[in-house]
Amino acid sequence: MSKIDPENINVILATDCGSTTTKAILIQKVDGVYRQTHRGEAPTTVEAPFADVTMGVVNAVTEVGELSGRKLVDDDGRLIHPANGTDGADIYISTSSAGGGLQMMVAGVVAEMTAASAKRAALGAGAIVMDVIASNDRRRPHEQIQRIRELRPDMILVSGGVDGGTTTHVVQIAELIAPAKPQPRFGTEYTMPLIYAGNKEAAKLVADVFDESIDLTIVDNLRPVLERENLGPARDAIHDMFLEHVMAHAPGYDKLMGWTHAPIMPTPGAVGNILQTIARLQNINVVGVDIGGATTDVFSVFDEVFNRTVSANLGMSYSISNVCAEAGMENVLRWVHFDMDERELRNRVKNKMIRPTTIPQSQEALIFEQAVAREALRLAYIQHKEFATTLKGVQQQRTVGDTFSQQVGGQTIVNNMKLDLLVASGGVLSHAPRMHQTAIMLVDSFEPEGFTTLAKDSIFMMPHLGVLAEVHDKAALEVFERDCLVYLGTCVAAKGLGKVGKPCFSYTIKGETLNETGEIAFGDLKLFPLGPGETAMVTIEPKRGFDFGEGPGKRVQRQVKGGTVGLILDGRGRPLALPEDMVARQSTIEKWVEAMELYPEMQAAVTA
């Protein structure tokens, strides 16, 4: 991995080696600005019969080379760098989730404190957390040992205790793991990596517990004092172990690591990295979501604090029945504005699980799938908010009487009123037939308050840009702004509840092409055309009890950004509530569908 001066980087090649597809993009400096110019993809070749990830990389990069007219692979099948005229790239970088990505087990003394911090560190590094072992997780020691034996993680992260505190409990955690003899996922060819990030006073005692079957790495405590998390050293160690152990033993990755100019990152870790970079450079709060077939990842950065959660049971194909079961079919169908046969829908859900790559073939099937997506996203966001909390166990202002409850507690740091940018990715959001549908799925699920910019990842480019941010954050930011994000527009939403039909707020919109004034009643949605690249000054005068960010009833004036959908004024209130009566509910949803121009073909058929 040779270092290169960012000033001399003009051509960047990046790949994301996914479980099934390897995606390659080319970024070039065009008129002094970095732009994503070409992309290609090929099947990932980490599995048999190929068992060499570089074959898929070379195939995807070759396609990019053919499209760009730039020779990127030499005759021996190696990537050409540095760039020379019309050949090669200055740097090559990659992310990977092939082979199931990074899978970890974490352990801590108290489930709500050090174990939760360990889970945050692992998720932030891009891992799937297979299980959390804690001394108070209600399992008996023999059950915990059996569970550790059953798991085949790539690595283990152990934490516990504050620096200088008692060592007994964290040593007991080590004494559970040692006799279980945990086996790594890729077999017995290498020893199980274990990262210890607990009380430094206990480090030597913990080391004495393990034999040569464990490759122990000791880093700084991730909870050195009760009031502070220090996740950086543990995350860095996870990345190092990911490269040294997991990647080094996955087919072909040793060769791939010799090609890259920056460490290979787990795909979710790279997505989190670009969102943190954007939040830092633009001084904004961001939420990103990636909804897949089996899982939904939610990322957030609020006041520079990053969190990621993986809802492993919420997805749109393999996990679609879990969504329907967890949300309840009545909650899914509340988003549909006409009658549907529940038995037929259950068959449709089963078909989707059997044939996960199928896409809706009718308007009705599309509307049902988007209703399921709203519930999957809503539930994933609830899980995220429950996880992204202030540190539990921290002493806040309190009386003696509520000491215990505050120790167990912890308030969510996710604040929808402070949310500046909401980014969507994943098939059901990115590939919706109309971007209006993507926008309303985001608004209905996440319920943003005040002024929130809505966007989607155009071609799931965030992983590439996340690893690029490690070596050239200027290039990553320019491509993110110009080519990665498709701006849908801005949602301006009232927080508070009122009576349907009564005034909610009045508005004035002043822009180059849009000048409007009016009033929104509670329960109404209104869409204004405000195109990509356009801005407008919006002034909101809320009625009593409604808040847009300055407090209930307080006037707010902000500049808003347009997009492919436009400007959404949302007077439906927060929390968003739907009528309980089915006829009234369907009538309400139909009104919103028309206001947002969601299914114009259906509307045209009705009026014809």
FIKOLRO-207542 format. One record per residue (C-alpha): residue number from 1; x negated, y, z. Coordinates in nm, 2 decimals, padded with zeros to 4 digits, m for minus. Layout:
BEGIN
R  num    east   north      up
R  NUM       X       Y       Z
...
***
This chain:
BEGIN
R  num    east   north      up
R    1   00.00   00.00   00.00
R    2  m00.22   00.28  m00.13
R    3  m00.13   00.63  m00.01
R    4  m00.04   00.89  m00.27
R    5   00.00   01.27  m00.25
R    6   00.37   01.36  m00.28
R    7   00.27   01.65  m00.50
R    8   00.14   01.41  m00.76
R    9   00.45   01.19  m00.77
R   10   00.65   01.25  m01.09
R   11   00.79   00.90  m01.17
R   12   00.94   00.68  m00.89
R   13   01.06   00.32  m00.93
R   14   01.28   00.17  m00.66
R   15   01.46  m00.16  m00.61
R   16   01.71  m00.30  m00.37
R   17   01.69  m00.68  m00.35
R   18   02.04  m00.78  m00.25
R   19   02.18  m01.12  m00.16
R   20   02.31  m01.17  m00.52
R   21   02.18  m00.87  m00.73
R   22   01.86  m00.68  m00.75
R   23   01.92  m00.32  m00.84
R   24   01.64  m00.10  m00.99
R   25   01.65   00.28  m01.05
R   26   01.41   00.52  m01.21
R   27   01.36   00.87  m01.06
R   28   01.17   01.13  m01.27
R   29   01.08   01.49  m01.23
R   30   01.29   01.68  m01.48
R   31   01.24   02.06  m01.52
R   32   01.08   02.06  m01.17
R   33   01.36   01.87  m01.00
R   34   01.38   01.50  m00.92
R   35   01.66   01.32  m01.09
R   36   01.77   00.96  m01.11
R   37   01.75   00.89  m01.49
R   38   01.80   00.52  m01.55
R   39   01.92   00.21  m01.37
R   40   01.92  m00.17  m01.43
R   41   02.01  m00.49  m01.25
R   42   01.94  m00.86  m01.26
R   43   02.03  m01.16  m01.04
R   44   01.82  m01.20  m00.73
R   45   01.58  m01.49  m00.75
R   46   01.50  m01.56  m00.39
R   47   01.69  m01.90  m00.39
R   48   01.60  m02.22  m00.56
R   49   01.53  m02.30  m00.84
R   50   01.33  m01.98  m00.89
R   51   01.24  m01.92  m00.52
R   52   01.04  m01.60  m00.61
R   53   01.20  m01.27  m00.55
R   54   00.96  m01.09  m00.79
R   55   01.12  m01.26  m01.09
R   56   01.45  m01.08  m01.03
R   57   01.26  m00.75  m00.96
R   58   01.07  m00.78  m01.29
R   59   01.39  m00.86  m01.48
R   60   01.58  m00.55  m01.33
R   61   01.28  m00.33  m01.39
R   62   01.24  m00.45  m01.75
R   63   01.60  m00.35  m01.82
R   64   01.52   00.00  m01.68
R   65   01.21   00.01  m01.90
R   66   01.41  m00.08  m02.21
R   67   01.68   00.19  m02.13
R   68   01.42   00.46  m02.06
R   69   01.17   00.38  m02.33
R   70   00.91   00.36  m02.07
R   71   00.69   00.05  m02.03
R   72   00.71  m00.04  m01.66
R   73   00.59  m00.41  m01.66
R   74   00.26  m00.52  m01.81
R   75   00.22  m00.84  m02.02
R   76   00.12  m01.04  m01.71
R   77   00.45  m00.95  m01.54
R   78   00.31  m00.70  m01.30
R   79   00.45  m00.35  m01.24
R   80   00.24  m00.07  m01.40
R   81   00.12   00.21  m01.16
R   82   00.01   00.48  m01.15
R   83   00.20   00.64  m01.44
R   84   00.00   00.69  m01.75
R   85   00.17   00.90  m02.02
R   86   00.49   00.71  m02.11
R   87   00.39   00.40  m01.92
R   88   00.43   00.30  m01.56
R   89   00.55   00.47  m01.24
R   90   00.35   00.67  m00.98
R   91   00.50   00.47  m00.69
R   92   00.71   00.16  m00.64
R   93   00.93   00.11  m00.33
R   94   01.19  m00.15  m00.23
R   95   01.45  m00.25   00.03
R   96   01.59  m00.60   00.08
R   97   01.89  m00.78   00.22
R   98   01.82  m01.10   00.03
R   99   01.85  m01.43   00.22
R  100   02.11  m01.28   00.45
R  101   01.90  m00.98   00.56
R  102   01.75  m00.94   00.90
R  103   01.92  m01.15   01.17
R  104   01.84  m01.09   01.54
R  105   01.93  m01.20   01.89
R  106   01.90  m00.93   02.16
R  107   01.89  m00.96   02.54
R  108   01.91  m00.73   02.83
R  109   01.98  m00.73   03.20
R  110   02.31  m00.54   03.21
R  111   02.54  m00.58   02.90
R  112   02.67  m00.22   02.92
R  113   02.32  m00.06   02.97
R  114   01.99  m00.21   02.86
R  115   02.15  m00.48   02.64
R  116   02.36  m00.22   02.47
R  117   02.05  m00.01   02.41
R  118   01.87  m00.32   02.26
R  119   02.17  m00.38   02.03
R  120   02.16  m00.01   01.92
R  121   01.78  m00.04   01.84
R  122   01.84  m00.36   01.64
R  123   02.14  m00.23   01.45
R  124   01.95   00.10   01.38
R  125   01.66  m00.10   01.23
R  126   01.91  m00.27   00.99
R  127   01.96  m00.60   01.16
R  128   02.27  m00.82   01.19
R  129   02.30  m00.89   01.57
R  130   02.39  m01.26   01.61
R  131   02.45  m01.25   01.98
R  132   02.38  m01.03   02.29
R  133   02.26  m01.22   02.60
R  134   02.29  m01.05   02.94
R  135   02.28  m01.15   03.30
R  136   02.64  m01.03   03.34
R  137   02.79  m01.16   03.01
R  138   03.00  m01.41   03.20
R  139   02.83  m01.72   03.06
R  140   02.65  m01.96   03.29
R  141   02.28  m02.01   03.24
R  142   02.31  m02.35   03.08
R  143   02.57  m02.20   02.83
R  144   02.33  m01.91   02.75
R  145   02.04  m02.16   02.70
R  146   02.26  m02.37   02.47
R  147   02.36  m02.06   02.27
R  148   02.00  m01.95   02.23
R  149   01.91  m02.31   02.10
R  150   02.20  m02.29   01.85
R  151   02.10  m01.96   01.70
R  152   01.83  m01.94   01.44
R  153   01.74  m01.57   01.44
R  154   01.45  m01.41   01.26
R  155   01.34  m01.25   01.58
R  156   01.44  m01.17   01.94
R  157   01.44  m00.83   02.12
R  158   01.44  m00.83   02.50
R  159   01.49  m00.53   02.73
R  160   01.58  m00.47   03.09
R  161   01.51  m00.24   03.38
R  162   01.38   00.11   03.40
R  163   01.01   00.17   03.43
R  164   00.90   00.12   03.79
R  165   01.22  m00.06   03.88
R  166   01.28  m00.42   04.00
R  167   01.12  m00.69   03.78
R  168   01.33  m00.99   03.89
R  169   01.62  m00.97   03.66
R  170   01.43  m00.91   03.33
R  171   01.19  m01.20   03.42
R  172   01.51  m01.42   03.47
R  173   01.62  m01.33   03.11
R  174   01.27  m01.44   02.98
R  175   01.31  m01.76   03.18
R  176   01.64  m01.83   03.00
R  177   01.48  m01.79   02.66
R  178   01.15  m01.98   02.72
R  179   01.30  m02.33   02.79
R  180   01.56  m02.29   02.51
R  181   01.26  m02.30   02.26
R  182   01.45  m02.08   02.00
R  183   01.38  m02.19   01.64
R  184   01.32  m01.93   01.36
R  185   01.55  m01.93   01.06
R  186   01.28  m02.01   00.81
R  187   01.17  m02.32   00.99
R  188   00.87  m02.42   01.19
R  189   00.60  m02.27   00.97
R  190   00.57  m01.97   01.19
R  191   00.62  m01.89   01.56
R  192   00.93  m01.70   01.68
R  193   00.86  m01.32   01.71
R  194   00.98  m01.17   02.04
R  195   00.96  m00.80   02.11
R  196   00.96  m00.70   02.47
R  197   01.08  m00.34   02.53
R  198   01.17  m00.34   02.90
R  199   01.03  m00.23   03.23
R  200   00.65  m00.20   03.18
R  201   00.59  m00.32   03.53
R  202   00.74  m00.66   03.42
R  203   00.55  m00.69   03.09
R  204   00.27  m00.92   03.23
R  205   00.52  m01.13   03.42
R  206   00.73  m01.18   03.11
R  207   00.42  m01.27   02.90
R  208   00.34  m01.54   03.16
R  209   00.68  m01.70   03.10
R  210   00.62  m01.77   02.73
R  211   00.39  m02.02   02.57
R  212   00.23  m02.03   02.22
R  213   00.57  m02.11   02.06
R  214   00.66  m01.74   02.10
R  215   00.47  m01.46   01.92
R  216   00.51  m01.18   02.19
R  217   00.48  m00.81   02.11
R  218   00.51  m00.56   02.39
R  219   00.62  m00.20   02.32
R  220   00.74   00.10   02.52
R  221   01.06   00.05   02.73
R  222   01.37   00.15   02.52
R  223   01.54   00.27   02.85
R  224   01.24   00.41   03.04
R  225   01.48   00.60   03.27
R  226   01.85   00.56   03.31
R  227   01.92   00.90   03.14
R  228   01.72   00.85   02.82
R  229   01.69   00.60   02.54
R  230   01.36   00.56   02.36
R  231   01.46   00.34   02.06
R  232   01.18   00.44   01.82
R  233   00.90   00.20   01.93
R  234   01.13  m00.10   01.93
R  235   01.27  m00.01   01.59
R  236   00.92   00.03   01.45
R  237   00.82  m00.30   01.59
R  238   01.13  m00.46   01.43
R  239   01.03  m00.32   01.09
R  240   00.67  m00.45   01.14
R  241   00.79  m00.79   01.24
R  242   01.04  m00.79   00.95
R  243   00.75  m00.75   00.71
R  244   00.50  m00.96   00.89
R  245   00.72  m01.26   00.96
R  246   01.05  m01.26   00.78
R  247   00.94  m01.11   00.45
R  248   00.60  m01.29   00.45
R  249   00.78  m01.63   00.46
R  250   01.07  m01.55   00.22
R  251   01.00  m01.68  m00.13
R  252   00.79  m01.43  m00.33
R  253   00.79  m01.15  m00.08
R  254   00.42  m01.17   00.00
R  255   00.36  m01.08  m00.37
R  256   00.63  m00.81  m00.36
R  257   00.47  m00.64  m00.05
R  258   00.14  m00.62  m00.24
R  259   00.32  m00.41  m00.51
R  260   00.50  m00.15  m00.29
R  261   00.37   00.18  m00.17
R  262   00.58   00.18   00.14
R  263   00.69  m00.09   00.38
R  264   01.00  m00.29   00.25
R  265   01.30  m00.19   00.46
R  266   01.62  m00.39   00.54
R  267   01.89  m00.24   00.32
R  268   02.12  m00.12   00.61
R  269   01.82   00.04   00.78
R  270   01.74   00.23   00.46
R  271   02.10   00.36   00.43
R  272   02.08   00.48   00.79
R  273   01.75   00.64   00.72
R  274   01.88   00.86   00.43
R  275   02.18   00.97   00.63
R  276   01.95   01.07   00.92
R  277   01.72   01.25   00.68
R  278   02.02   01.44   00.52
R  279   02.16   01.53   00.87
R  280   01.83   01.66   00.98
R  281   01.74   01.86   00.67
R  282   02.08   02.01   00.63
R  283   02.16   02.04   01.00
R  284   02.50   01.86   00.97
R  285   02.69   01.57   01.13
R  286   02.75   01.28   00.89
R  287   02.95   00.96   00.89
R  288   02.89   00.69   00.62
R  289   03.07   00.37   00.55
R  290   02.99   00.07   00.34
R  291   03.28  m00.17   00.31
R  292   03.19  m00.51   00.16
R  293   03.35  m00.85   00.11
R  294   03.26  m00.99   00.45
R  295   03.15  m00.69   00.67
R  296   03.20  m00.32   00.71
R  297   02.90  m00.11   00.82
R  298   02.96   00.23   00.97
R  299   02.68   00.48   01.02
R  300   02.70   00.81   01.21
R  301   02.47   01.10   01.30
R  302   02.61   01.34   01.55
R  303   02.39   01.61   01.71
R  304   02.08   01.41   01.57
R  305   02.19   01.09   01.75
R  306   02.21   00.80   01.51
R  307   02.43   00.50   01.55
R  308   02.52   00.20   01.32
R  309   02.77  m00.07   01.38
R  310   02.85  m00.39   01.18
R  311   03.21  m00.51   01.19
R  312   03.13  m00.87   01.08
R  313   03.49  m00.97   01.07
R  314   03.63  m00.68   00.86
R  315   03.59  m00.71   00.48
R  316   03.78  m00.71   00.16
R  317   03.73  m01.07   00.03
R  318   03.58  m01.33   00.26
R  319   03.71  m01.15   00.57
R  320   04.04  m01.01   00.43
R  321   04.25  m01.25   00.64
R  322   04.07  m01.13   00.95
R  323   04.17  m00.78   00.87
R  324   04.54  m00.88   00.82
R  325   04.53  m01.08   01.14
R  326   04.36  m00.82   01.36
R  327   04.56  m00.52   01.23
R  328   04.88  m00.71   01.18
R  329   05.07  m00.73   00.85
R  330   05.32  m00.46   00.97
R  331   05.03  m00.22   01.01
R  332   04.89  m00.30   00.66
R  333   05.24  m00.26   00.50
R  334   05.30   00.08   00.67
R  335   05.08   00.23   00.40
R  336   05.30   00.09   00.12
R  337   05.59   00.30  m00.01
R  338   05.81   00.02  m00.14
R  339   05.92  m00.33  m00.03
R  340   05.68  m00.62  m00.06
R  341   05.74  m00.99  m00.01
R  342   05.53  m01.08   00.30
R  343   05.50  m01.45   00.20
R  344   05.37  m01.36  m00.15
R  345   05.12  m01.12   00.02
R  346   04.99  m01.40   00.24
R  347   04.93  m01.61  m00.07
R  348   04.75  m01.32  m00.23
R  349   04.53  m01.28   00.08
R  350   04.44  m01.66   00.06
R  351   04.36  m01.63  m00.31
R  352   04.13  m01.34  m00.25
R  353   03.93  m01.55   00.01
R  354   03.91  m01.84  m00.24
R  355   03.82  m01.61  m00.54
R  356   03.64  m01.32  m00.37
R  357   03.53  m01.15  m00.70
R  358   03.88  m01.10  m00.83
R  359   04.02  m00.75  m00.87
R  360   04.38  m00.64  m00.86
R  361   04.56  m00.70  m01.19
R  362   04.87  m00.50  m01.11
R  363   04.96  m00.16  m00.96
R  364   05.14  m00.34  m00.67
R  365   04.83  m00.56  m00.60
R  366   04.61  m00.25  m00.61
R  367   04.83  m00.06  m00.36
R  368   04.83  m00.36  m00.13
R  369   04.45  m00.40  m00.14
R  370   04.41  m00.03  m00.07
R  371   04.65  m00.06   00.23
R  372   04.43  m00.35   00.36
R  373   04.12  m00.13   00.31
R  374   04.27   00.15   00.52
R  375   04.32  m00.09   00.81
R  376   03.97  m00.25   00.77
R  377   03.81   00.10   00.78
R  378   04.03   00.22   01.07
R  379   03.94  m00.08   01.28
R  380   03.57  m00.06   01.19
R  381   03.57   00.31   01.29
R  382   03.74   00.23   01.63
R  383   03.47  m00.03   01.69
R  384   03.20   00.23   01.60
R  385   03.34   00.49   01.83
R  386   03.35   00.24   02.12
R  387   02.98   00.16   02.06
R  388   02.85   00.51   01.98
R  389   02.87   00.65   02.33
R  390   02.69   00.86   02.58
R  391   02.45   00.64   02.79
R  392   02.63   00.42   03.03
R  393   02.50   00.43   03.39
R  394   02.39   00.79   03.36
R  395   02.49   01.01   03.65
R  396   02.72   01.29   03.55
R  397   02.90   01.54   03.77
R  398   03.13   01.32   03.98
R  399   03.27   01.25   04.32
R  400   03.17   00.95   04.54
R  401   03.51   00.80   04.46
R  402   03.45   00.77   04.08
R  403   03.09   00.67   04.09
R  404   03.15   00.31   03.99
R  405   03.39   00.39   03.71
R  406   03.15   00.64   03.56
R  407   02.87   00.39   03.57
R  408   03.06   00.15   03.36
R  409   03.20   00.42   03.14
R  410   03.04   00.63   02.86
R  411   03.22   00.87   02.63
R  412   03.20   00.84   02.25
R  413   02.97   01.09   02.08
R  414   03.17   01.06   01.76
R  415   03.37   01.39   01.73
R  416   03.58   01.42   01.41
R  417   03.61   01.80   01.46
R  418   03.23   01.83   01.43
R  419   03.21   01.60   01.13
R  420   03.07   01.78   00.83
R  421   03.03   01.51   00.56
R  422   03.21   01.17   00.52
R  423   03.04   00.94   00.26
R  424   03.21   00.63   00.12
R  425   03.05   00.33  m00.05
R  426   03.15  m00.03  m00.12
R  427   03.36  m00.18  m00.40
R  428   03.72  m00.09  m00.29
R  429   03.61   00.28  m00.23
R  430   03.35   00.33  m00.50
R  431   03.54   00.15  m00.78
R  432   03.90   00.27  m00.71
R  433   04.07   00.35  m01.05
R  434   04.12   00.71  m00.93
R  435   03.89   00.91  m00.70
R  436   04.21   01.05  m00.54
R  437   04.27   00.70  m00.40
R  438   03.92   00.69  m00.25
R  439   03.97   01.03  m00.09
R  440   04.30   00.95   00.07
R  441   04.17   00.61   00.20
R  442   03.89   00.80   00.37
R  443   04.13   01.06   00.52
R  444   04.39   00.81   00.63
R  445   04.13   00.58   00.79
R  446   03.89   00.82   00.95
R  447   04.13   01.10   01.03
R  448   03.88   01.39   00.99
R  449   03.97   01.71   01.17
R  450   03.91   02.07   01.08
R  451   03.69   02.11   00.77
R  452   03.52   01.79   00.63
R  453   03.35   01.74   00.29
R  454   03.43   01.40   00.13
R  455   03.19   01.22  m00.10
R  456   03.11   00.87  m00.24
R  457   02.79   00.70  m00.33
R  458   02.79   00.68  m00.71
R  459   02.61   00.36  m00.77
R  460   02.50   00.25  m00.41
R  461   02.18   00.44  m00.44
R  462   02.15   00.52  m00.07
R  463   01.92   00.22   00.01
R  464   01.66   00.33  m00.25
R  465   01.67   00.69  m00.13
R  466   01.64   00.58   00.24
R  467   01.30   00.41   00.17
R  468   01.20   00.70  m00.06
R  469   01.26   00.94   00.23
R  470   00.98   00.77   00.42
R  471   00.72   00.88   00.15
R  472   00.89   01.18  m00.02
R  473   01.19   01.33   00.16
R  474   01.21   01.62  m00.09
R  475   01.26   01.39  m00.38
R  476   01.51   01.18  m00.18
R  477   01.71   01.49  m00.08
R  478   01.72   01.63  m00.44
R  479   01.84   01.30  m00.59
R  480   02.09   01.24  m00.30
R  481   02.25   01.58  m00.37
R  482   02.25   01.57  m00.75
R  483   02.29   01.21  m00.85
R  484   02.37   00.99  m00.56
R  485   02.67   01.17  m00.42
R  486   02.99   01.23  m00.61
R  487   03.17   01.50  m00.42
R  488   03.54   01.44  m00.40
R  489   03.62   01.77  m00.24
R  490   03.71   01.90   00.11
R  491   03.98   01.80   00.36
R  492   04.11   02.07   00.58
R  493   04.32   01.89   00.86
R  494   04.51   02.01   01.16
R  495   04.45   01.85   01.50
R  496   04.76   01.84   01.71
R  497   05.12   01.72   01.68
R  498   05.45   01.89   01.60
R  499   05.79   01.84   01.46
R  500   05.82   01.72   01.10
R  501   05.92   02.01   00.87
R  502   05.83   02.29   01.12
R  503   05.54   02.53   01.03
R  504   05.19   02.39   01.10
R  505   04.96   02.65   00.95
R  506   04.94   02.92   00.69
R  507   04.65   02.94   00.44
R  508   04.47   03.18   00.21
R  509   04.23   03.04  m00.06
R  510   04.00   03.27  m00.25
R  511   03.78   03.13  m00.52
R  512   03.66   03.20  m00.88
R  513   03.94   03.00  m01.03
R  514   04.17   02.94  m00.73
R  515   04.36   03.21  m00.54
R  516   04.65   03.08  m00.33
R  517   04.84   03.17  m00.02
R  518   05.12   02.98   00.15
R  519   05.23   02.77   00.45
R  520   05.21   02.40   00.52
R  521   05.48   02.23   00.73
R  522   05.39   01.96   00.98
R  523   05.39   01.62   00.80
R  524   05.30   01.76   00.46
R  525   04.99   01.72   00.23
R  526   04.90   01.95  m00.05
R  527   04.63   01.92  m00.31
R  528   04.47   02.21  m00.49
R  529   04.24   02.18  m00.80
R  530   03.88   02.29  m00.70
R  531   03.64   02.12  m00.93
R  532   03.28   01.99  m00.89
R  533   03.03   02.28  m00.83
R  534   03.31   02.52  m00.73
R  535   03.35   02.68  m00.39
R  536   03.63   02.88  m00.23
R  537   03.68   03.08   00.09
R  538   03.96   02.92   00.30
R  539   04.13   03.11   00.58
R  540   04.36   02.91   00.81
R  541   04.60   03.06   01.06
R  542   04.72   02.77   01.28
R  543   05.06   02.77   01.46
R  544   05.05   02.73   01.83
R  545   04.91   02.40   01.95
R  546   04.72   02.32   01.62
R  547   04.34   02.33   01.61
R  548   04.10   02.36   01.31
R  549   03.78   02.39   01.51
R  550   03.80   02.72   01.70
R  551   04.06   02.61   01.95
R  552   04.44   02.57   01.94
R  553   04.61   02.86   01.75
R  554   04.28   03.02   01.66
R  555   04.21   03.15   01.31
R  556   03.93   02.98   01.11
R  557   03.76   03.09   00.79
R  558   03.51   02.87   00.61
R  559   03.36   02.82   00.26
R  560   03.46   02.48   00.12
R  561   03.31   02.27  m00.16
R  562   03.52   02.14  m00.45
R  563   03.49   01.80  m00.62
R  564   03.65   01.55  m00.85
R  565   03.96   01.54  m00.64
R  566   03.98   01.90  m00.51
R  567   04.09   02.07  m00.19
R  568   04.32   01.88   00.04
R  569   04.53   02.07   00.30
R  570   04.65   01.81   00.56
R  571   04.93   01.91   00.79
R  572   05.01   01.56   00.91
R  573   04.85   01.62   01.25
R  574   04.60   01.41   01.46
R  575   04.63   01.15   01.57
R  576   04.80   01.05   01.24
R  577   05.14   00.90   01.31
R  578   05.39   00.74   01.07
R  579   05.77   00.72   01.12
R  580   05.87   00.39   01.29
R  581   06.19   00.36   01.08
R  582   06.09   00.17   00.76
R  583   06.31   00.37   00.52
R  584   06.18   00.70   00.67
R  585   05.82   00.57   00.66
R  586   05.84   00.46   00.30
R  587   05.99   00.80   00.20
R  588   05.71   00.98   00.38
R  589   05.44   00.77   00.22
R  590   05.60   00.82  m00.12
R  591   05.59   01.20  m00.06
R  592   05.22   01.18   00.02
R  593   05.15   00.96  m00.28
R  594   05.31   01.22  m00.51
R  595   05.13   01.51  m00.34
R  596   04.79   01.34  m00.38
R  597   04.86   01.22  m00.74
R  598   04.75   00.87  m00.65
R  599   04.93   00.66  m00.91
R  600   05.03   00.89  m01.19
R  601   05.12   00.59  m01.42
R  602   05.38   00.47  m01.16
R  603   05.52   00.82  m01.12
R  604   05.55   00.87  m01.50
R  605   05.74   00.53  m01.52
R  606   05.98   00.65  m01.24
R  607   06.06   00.98  m01.41
R  608   06.08   00.84  m01.77
***
